[in-house]
Amino acid sequence: MVLESVWFFLWGLLWAIYFMTDGFDLGVGILLPFLGKDETRRRIMYNATGPLWDGNEVWLLTAGGVTFAAFPRLYAFMFSSLYAPLMLILFALIVRGVAFEFRAKLDSPGWRRLWDTCMFVGSLLPAILLGVAFANIFRGLPFNETGYFGTLVSLLNPYGLAGGILFLLLFVVHGATWLAVKSEGDLQRSAVRAAGGLWWALLVVAVLFLGASWFDTKLYVNYLAHPALWLVPLLAVAALLGVKLFVTKGRYWTAWACSAVTIVAVTFFGLIGLFPNMFPSRTVPAASLTAHNAASTPKTLLIMLVVVAIFVPIVLAYQVWAYHLFRHKVTAATLDTEDVY
């Protein structure tokens, strides 16, 4: 029972780290057609995320791997019932990754426009669909003991779409603050304006989503039973306010860190409210998959815990080193060096 609960929160932590790291990559890609007014700006935006994006996506692979190994029933049911949106996310991420590498292969405006479009679409779709998928999990999906009977269209309900818009705005604000950190001059000023303006939209959508969660989900049951848990959503609110405060003060690294904390806290707000459910049924609650009935054997979970305790710190140390190595601003001058996009 304890191991299953531990792995539930490790599973959630991996998703939170993925949203925090790859979220700003996706946000920058979504902002590309709006802030990339000329070729120099667009190249700066590519190079602001280029050295880091593939390392960030390691956490998505890890989250998927943990789902497969620690919660095989959940993996089987989730990837079969949500097959269409998950495949769309996968294809979009593939196209986005190819865009990083192929854009500079030909010196042709049309060729670059093609891959810029792929970058935008390959960033926009995962941002929205991840939000739609998780919002529907929070809400509960239509399935029983015999299987899932929803469709892709049924996932696009008002609450699911609200989750998609929430994730989209979280990632775009995260990406704008990252651009404010990594750029200078006109692009930095545009990124700051985007972060400040979109922050208000994010605030409104977050409030609406929290209100809708009260009526359309059971996320608040755990919070009402254990009032100390309210510290998590309060942390999300404080961090979100910090984004606006520090962007206004010109402290962009701190603003980006507050945005990262916001994303992690928002993710855990949903996971804590969901526990012990992992894939709740809206139609037949008894058929819900939980951390207890979907988990692997205790021995498997224990072996995995030892492996995670050894290797995750190594991955974290490598990623911290990579972020430190590429901490400097990307400018027009740096675009003349080798190994840039």
HUDAGI-V328689 format. One record per residue. N is the residue number from 0. SS is DSSP state (alpha for helix, beta for strand, coil for the rest). PHI is phi as a letter, one per 30 degrees, with the letter a starting at -180 (NA if undefined). D_FIRST is the distance of its C-alpha to the first C-alpha in Angstrom with 2 decimals. Layout:
# HUDAGI-V328689
n:N ss:SS phi:PHI d_first:D_FIRST
n:N ss:SS phi:PHI d_first:D_FIRST
This chain:
# HUDAGI-V328689
n:0 ss:coil phi:NA d_first:0.00
n:1 ss:alpha phi:d d_first:3.82
n:2 ss:alpha phi:d d_first:5.56
n:3 ss:alpha phi:d d_first:5.22
n:4 ss:alpha phi:d d_first:6.36
n:5 ss:alpha phi:e d_first:8.71
n:6 ss:alpha phi:d d_first:10.06
n:7 ss:alpha phi:e d_first:10.69
n:8 ss:alpha phi:d d_first:12.86
n:9 ss:alpha phi:d d_first:14.38
n:10 ss:alpha phi:e d_first:15.33
n:11 ss:alpha phi:d d_first:16.89
n:12 ss:alpha phi:d d_first:18.58
n:13 ss:alpha phi:d d_first:20.24
n:14 ss:alpha phi:d d_first:21.62
n:15 ss:alpha phi:d d_first:22.83
n:16 ss:alpha phi:d d_first:24.58
n:17 ss:alpha phi:d d_first:26.15
n:18 ss:alpha phi:d d_first:27.48
n:19 ss:alpha phi:d d_first:28.77
n:20 ss:alpha phi:d d_first:30.56
n:21 ss:alpha phi:d d_first:31.81
n:22 ss:alpha phi:d d_first:32.40
n:23 ss:alpha phi:d d_first:35.62
n:24 ss:alpha phi:d d_first:36.79
n:25 ss:alpha phi:d d_first:36.47
n:26 ss:alpha phi:d d_first:38.16
n:27 ss:alpha phi:d d_first:41.08
n:28 ss:alpha phi:d d_first:41.54
n:29 ss:alpha phi:d d_first:41.70
n:30 ss:alpha phi:d d_first:44.24
n:31 ss:alpha phi:e d_first:46.37
n:32 ss:alpha phi:d d_first:48.94
n:33 ss:alpha phi:c d_first:49.27
n:34 ss:alpha phi:c d_first:49.61
n:35 ss:coil phi:d d_first:50.91
n:36 ss:coil phi:d d_first:54.52
n:37 ss:coil phi:b d_first:56.10
n:38 ss:alpha phi:d d_first:55.35
n:39 ss:alpha phi:d d_first:54.89
n:40 ss:alpha phi:d d_first:52.30
n:41 ss:alpha phi:d d_first:50.41
n:42 ss:alpha phi:d d_first:50.40
n:43 ss:alpha phi:d d_first:49.16
n:44 ss:alpha phi:d d_first:46.26
n:45 ss:alpha phi:d d_first:45.42
n:46 ss:alpha phi:d d_first:45.66
n:47 ss:alpha phi:d d_first:43.59
n:48 ss:alpha phi:c d_first:40.50
n:49 ss:alpha phi:e d_first:41.78
n:50 ss:coil phi:d d_first:40.67
n:51 ss:coil phi:c d_first:37.10
n:52 ss:alpha phi:d d_first:36.03
n:53 ss:alpha phi:d d_first:34.95
n:54 ss:alpha phi:d d_first:32.81
n:55 ss:alpha phi:d d_first:31.18
n:56 ss:coil phi:d d_first:30.30
n:57 ss:alpha phi:e d_first:28.36
n:58 ss:alpha phi:d d_first:25.43
n:59 ss:alpha phi:d d_first:25.71
n:60 ss:alpha phi:d d_first:25.63
n:61 ss:alpha phi:d d_first:22.62
n:62 ss:alpha phi:d d_first:20.71
n:63 ss:alpha phi:d d_first:21.83
n:64 ss:alpha phi:d d_first:20.96
n:65 ss:alpha phi:d d_first:17.37
n:66 ss:alpha phi:e d_first:17.12
n:67 ss:alpha phi:d d_first:18.65
n:68 ss:alpha phi:d d_first:16.67
n:69 ss:alpha phi:d d_first:13.08
n:70 ss:coil phi:b d_first:13.39
n:71 ss:alpha phi:d d_first:16.36
n:72 ss:alpha phi:d d_first:16.49
n:73 ss:alpha phi:d d_first:16.70
n:74 ss:alpha phi:e d_first:19.31
n:75 ss:alpha phi:d d_first:21.33
n:76 ss:alpha phi:d d_first:21.45
n:77 ss:alpha phi:d d_first:22.02
n:78 ss:alpha phi:d d_first:24.69
n:79 ss:alpha phi:c d_first:26.46
n:80 ss:alpha phi:d d_first:26.53
n:81 ss:coil phi:c d_first:27.33
n:82 ss:alpha phi:e d_first:29.51
n:83 ss:alpha phi:d d_first:32.68
n:84 ss:alpha phi:d d_first:31.59
n:85 ss:alpha phi:d d_first:29.49
n:86 ss:alpha phi:d d_first:32.54
n:87 ss:alpha phi:d d_first:34.79
n:88 ss:alpha phi:d d_first:32.70
n:89 ss:alpha phi:d d_first:32.82
n:90 ss:alpha phi:d d_first:36.58
n:91 ss:alpha phi:d d_first:37.27
n:92 ss:alpha phi:d d_first:35.53
n:93 ss:alpha phi:d d_first:37.50
n:94 ss:alpha phi:d d_first:40.73
n:95 ss:alpha phi:d d_first:40.03
n:96 ss:alpha phi:d d_first:39.49
n:97 ss:alpha phi:d d_first:42.70
n:98 ss:alpha phi:e d_first:44.56
n:99 ss:alpha phi:e d_first:43.93
n:100 ss:alpha phi:d d_first:45.54
n:101 ss:alpha phi:c d_first:48.25
n:102 ss:alpha phi:e d_first:49.74
n:103 ss:alpha phi:c d_first:52.06
n:104 ss:alpha phi:d d_first:53.15
n:105 ss:coil phi:b d_first:56.21
n:106 ss:coil phi:d d_first:58.49
n:107 ss:coil phi:b d_first:58.77
n:108 ss:alpha phi:e d_first:58.04
n:109 ss:alpha phi:d d_first:57.05
n:110 ss:alpha phi:d d_first:54.65
n:111 ss:alpha phi:d d_first:52.99
n:112 ss:alpha phi:d d_first:52.82
n:113 ss:alpha phi:e d_first:51.05
n:114 ss:alpha phi:d d_first:48.26
n:115 ss:alpha phi:d d_first:48.13
n:116 ss:alpha phi:d d_first:47.49
n:117 ss:alpha phi:d d_first:44.75
n:118 ss:alpha phi:d d_first:43.21
n:119 ss:alpha phi:d d_first:43.32
n:120 ss:alpha phi:d d_first:41.95
n:121 ss:alpha phi:d d_first:39.35
n:122 ss:alpha phi:c d_first:38.08
n:123 ss:alpha phi:d d_first:38.53
n:124 ss:alpha phi:d d_first:36.70
n:125 ss:alpha phi:d d_first:33.35
n:126 ss:alpha phi:e d_first:33.43
n:127 ss:alpha phi:d d_first:34.00
n:128 ss:alpha phi:d d_first:31.91
n:129 ss:alpha phi:d d_first:28.75
n:130 ss:alpha phi:d d_first:29.18
n:131 ss:alpha phi:d d_first:29.94
n:132 ss:alpha phi:d d_first:26.89
n:133 ss:alpha phi:d d_first:24.38
n:134 ss:alpha phi:d d_first:26.28
n:135 ss:alpha phi:d d_first:26.06
n:136 ss:alpha phi:d d_first:22.30
n:137 ss:alpha phi:e d_first:22.19
n:138 ss:alpha phi:d d_first:24.70
n:139 ss:coil phi:j d_first:23.15
n:140 ss:beta phi:c d_first:24.87
n:141 ss:coil phi:d d_first:26.89
n:142 ss:beta phi:a d_first:25.16
n:143 ss:beta phi:b d_first:24.19
n:144 ss:coil phi:d d_first:22.92
n:145 ss:coil phi:c d_first:26.03
n:146 ss:beta phi:k d_first:25.93
n:147 ss:beta phi:c d_first:26.89
n:148 ss:coil phi:b d_first:30.33
n:149 ss:coil phi:c d_first:30.90
n:150 ss:coil phi:b d_first:33.34
n:151 ss:alpha phi:d d_first:33.95
n:152 ss:alpha phi:d d_first:36.32
n:153 ss:alpha phi:d d_first:33.82
n:154 ss:alpha phi:d d_first:31.60
n:155 ss:coil phi:d d_first:34.62
n:156 ss:coil phi:d d_first:34.28
n:157 ss:alpha phi:e d_first:35.26
n:158 ss:alpha phi:d d_first:31.77
n:159 ss:alpha phi:d d_first:30.97
n:160 ss:alpha phi:d d_first:34.32
n:161 ss:alpha phi:d d_first:33.73
n:162 ss:alpha phi:d d_first:30.58
n:163 ss:alpha phi:d d_first:32.75
n:164 ss:alpha phi:d d_first:35.45
n:165 ss:alpha phi:d d_first:33.08
n:166 ss:alpha phi:d d_first:31.71
n:167 ss:alpha phi:e d_first:35.31
n:168 ss:alpha phi:d d_first:36.60
n:169 ss:alpha phi:e d_first:33.80
n:170 ss:alpha phi:d d_first:34.60
n:171 ss:alpha phi:d d_first:38.36
n:172 ss:alpha phi:d d_first:38.45
n:173 ss:alpha phi:d d_first:36.29
n:174 ss:alpha phi:d d_first:38.78
n:175 ss:alpha phi:d d_first:41.76
n:176 ss:alpha phi:d d_first:40.69
n:177 ss:alpha phi:d d_first:40.18
n:178 ss:alpha phi:d d_first:43.70
n:179 ss:alpha phi:d d_first:45.03
n:180 ss:alpha phi:d d_first:43.66
n:181 ss:alpha phi:c d_first:44.96
n:182 ss:coil phi:b d_first:48.33
n:183 ss:coil phi:b d_first:51.49
n:184 ss:alpha phi:i d_first:54.54
n:185 ss:alpha phi:d d_first:54.70
n:186 ss:alpha phi:d d_first:51.37
n:187 ss:alpha phi:d d_first:49.58
n:188 ss:alpha phi:d d_first:51.36
n:189 ss:alpha phi:d d_first:50.41
n:190 ss:alpha phi:d d_first:46.74
n:191 ss:alpha phi:d d_first:46.86
n:192 ss:alpha phi:d d_first:48.52
n:193 ss:alpha phi:d d_first:45.93
n:194 ss:alpha phi:d d_first:43.03
n:195 ss:alpha phi:d d_first:44.76
n:196 ss:alpha phi:d d_first:45.73
n:197 ss:alpha phi:d d_first:42.49
n:198 ss:alpha phi:e d_first:40.55
n:199 ss:alpha phi:d d_first:42.11
n:200 ss:alpha phi:d d_first:41.10
n:201 ss:alpha phi:d d_first:37.51
n:202 ss:alpha phi:d d_first:37.55
n:203 ss:alpha phi:d d_first:38.87
n:204 ss:alpha phi:d d_first:36.42
n:205 ss:alpha phi:d d_first:33.43
n:206 ss:alpha phi:d d_first:34.62
n:207 ss:alpha phi:d d_first:35.21
n:208 ss:alpha phi:d d_first:31.79
n:209 ss:alpha phi:d d_first:30.08
n:210 ss:alpha phi:d d_first:32.32
n:211 ss:alpha phi:d d_first:31.67
n:212 ss:alpha phi:d d_first:27.88
n:213 ss:alpha phi:d d_first:28.42
n:214 ss:alpha phi:c d_first:30.22
n:215 ss:alpha phi:c d_first:28.71
n:216 ss:coil phi:b d_first:24.94
n:217 ss:coil phi:c d_first:22.21
n:218 ss:coil phi:d d_first:21.35
n:219 ss:coil phi:d d_first:22.68
n:220 ss:alpha phi:d d_first:20.56
n:221 ss:alpha phi:d d_first:17.91
n:222 ss:alpha phi:d d_first:20.91
n:223 ss:alpha phi:d d_first:22.77
n:224 ss:alpha phi:d d_first:19.96
n:225 ss:coil phi:b d_first:19.42
n:226 ss:alpha phi:e d_first:22.89
n:227 ss:alpha phi:d d_first:22.05
n:228 ss:alpha phi:d d_first:20.48
n:229 ss:alpha phi:d d_first:24.10
n:230 ss:alpha phi:d d_first:24.76
n:231 ss:alpha phi:d d_first:23.44
n:232 ss:alpha phi:d d_first:26.01
n:233 ss:alpha phi:d d_first:28.57
n:234 ss:alpha phi:d d_first:28.12
n:235 ss:alpha phi:d d_first:28.74
n:236 ss:alpha phi:d d_first:31.87
n:237 ss:alpha phi:d d_first:33.14
n:238 ss:alpha phi:d d_first:32.74
n:239 ss:alpha phi:d d_first:34.46
n:240 ss:alpha phi:d d_first:37.31
n:241 ss:alpha phi:d d_first:37.49
n:242 ss:alpha phi:e d_first:38.18
n:243 ss:alpha phi:d d_first:41.26
n:244 ss:alpha phi:d d_first:42.40
n:245 ss:alpha phi:d d_first:42.32
n:246 ss:alpha phi:d d_first:43.79
n:247 ss:alpha phi:d d_first:46.63
n:248 ss:alpha phi:d d_first:47.13
n:249 ss:coil phi:i d_first:47.22
n:250 ss:coil phi:c d_first:44.23
n:251 ss:alpha phi:d d_first:42.73
n:252 ss:alpha phi:d d_first:40.21
n:253 ss:alpha phi:d d_first:38.71
n:254 ss:alpha phi:d d_first:38.81
n:255 ss:alpha phi:d d_first:36.97
n:256 ss:alpha phi:d d_first:34.29
n:257 ss:alpha phi:d d_first:33.93
n:258 ss:alpha phi:d d_first:33.66
n:259 ss:alpha phi:d d_first:30.87
n:260 ss:alpha phi:d d_first:28.96
n:261 ss:alpha phi:e d_first:29.67
n:262 ss:alpha phi:d d_first:28.14
n:263 ss:alpha phi:d d_first:24.92
n:264 ss:alpha phi:d d_first:24.65
n:265 ss:alpha phi:d d_first:25.50
n:266 ss:alpha phi:e d_first:22.80
n:267 ss:alpha phi:d d_first:20.12
n:268 ss:alpha phi:e d_first:21.77
n:269 ss:alpha phi:d d_first:20.93
n:270 ss:alpha phi:d d_first:17.38
n:271 ss:alpha phi:d d_first:16.49
n:272 ss:alpha phi:d d_first:18.29
n:273 ss:alpha phi:d d_first:16.60
n:274 ss:coil phi:e d_first:12.90
n:275 ss:coil phi:d d_first:10.73
n:276 ss:beta phi:d d_first:13.58
n:277 ss:beta phi:b d_first:14.81
n:278 ss:beta phi:b d_first:17.76
n:279 ss:coil phi:d d_first:18.68
n:280 ss:beta phi:c d_first:21.48
n:281 ss:coil phi:d d_first:24.40
n:282 ss:coil phi:c d_first:26.08
n:283 ss:coil phi:b d_first:23.48
n:284 ss:alpha phi:e d_first:20.35
n:285 ss:alpha phi:d d_first:18.70
n:286 ss:alpha phi:d d_first:19.06
n:287 ss:coil phi:d d_first:17.07
n:288 ss:beta phi:c d_first:14.70
n:289 ss:beta phi:b d_first:11.41
n:290 ss:coil phi:d d_first:8.74
n:291 ss:coil phi:c d_first:6.79
n:292 ss:coil phi:c d_first:10.12
n:293 ss:coil phi:c d_first:11.79
n:294 ss:coil phi:d d_first:9.75
n:295 ss:coil phi:d d_first:11.30
n:296 ss:coil phi:d d_first:10.49
n:297 ss:alpha phi:e d_first:8.49
n:298 ss:alpha phi:d d_first:12.10
n:299 ss:alpha phi:d d_first:13.23
n:300 ss:alpha phi:d d_first:10.77
n:301 ss:alpha phi:d d_first:11.81
n:302 ss:alpha phi:d d_first:15.41
n:303 ss:alpha phi:d d_first:15.38
n:304 ss:alpha phi:d d_first:14.19
n:305 ss:alpha phi:d d_first:17.20
n:306 ss:alpha phi:d d_first:19.46
n:307 ss:alpha phi:d d_first:18.66
n:308 ss:alpha phi:d d_first:19.26
n:309 ss:alpha phi:d d_first:22.62
n:310 ss:alpha phi:c d_first:23.94
n:311 ss:alpha phi:d d_first:22.94
n:312 ss:alpha phi:e d_first:25.01
n:313 ss:alpha phi:d d_first:27.85
n:314 ss:alpha phi:d d_first:27.79
n:315 ss:alpha phi:d d_first:27.70
n:316 ss:alpha phi:d d_first:30.60
n:317 ss:alpha phi:d d_first:32.56
n:318 ss:alpha phi:d d_first:32.16
n:319 ss:alpha phi:d d_first:33.22
n:320 ss:alpha phi:d d_first:36.20
n:321 ss:alpha phi:d d_first:37.10
n:322 ss:alpha phi:d d_first:37.08
n:323 ss:alpha phi:d d_first:39.22
n:324 ss:alpha phi:d d_first:41.58
n:325 ss:coil phi:c d_first:42.16
n:326 ss:coil phi:d d_first:42.23
n:327 ss:coil phi:d d_first:45.93
n:328 ss:coil phi:d d_first:47.53
n:329 ss:coil phi:c d_first:48.74
n:330 ss:coil phi:b d_first:52.44
n:331 ss:coil phi:d d_first:55.31
n:332 ss:coil phi:d d_first:56.46
n:333 ss:alpha phi:d d_first:53.22
n:334 ss:alpha phi:d d_first:53.57
n:335 ss:alpha phi:d d_first:56.53
n:336 ss:coil phi:d d_first:54.48
n:337 ss:coil phi:d d_first:53.06
n:338 ss:coil phi:h d_first:49.61
n:339 ss:coil phi:c d_first:49.29
n:340 ss:coil phi:d d_first:48.62
